[in-house]
């Protein structure tokens, strides 16, 4: 897990590593995280760090910085400007990295690389939007960052 990584990036990697579809990840996540610690953010963050065996300081940047701590997982937290699109930095993507700050509406350039952000349309379909976004991001990472699953990015 990388600091300030996006929830969709985390989800994509988790799904690949465990060879499960996004829907199954959501069921796992709900049962093992959301159902246990509803409304207690600090408890959730500590629980996630233990569950994933990741440093608390990093987990906090991924799950503790936006909204209720679920990044863009919660549909209501994403600005409607990005509805149906996935925003990313092409150079970060080459390194297997996607951050929630890349999807901030007012941000036009990557603060790390100072290049314009790119967007990719998320296909419509019967699956939940987060599932389609996760699949799209995984597809983009596959195409641009070979080895991204093994790397510590994303
Ligand atoms: Zn970048």
Boltz pocket constraint, residues with backbone or C-beta under 6 A from the ligand:
constraints:
  - pocket:
      binder: B
      contacts: [[A, 89], [A, 90], [A, 91], [A, 92], [A, 93], [A, 110], [A, 111], [A, 112], [A, 113], [A, 114]]
      max_distance: 6.0
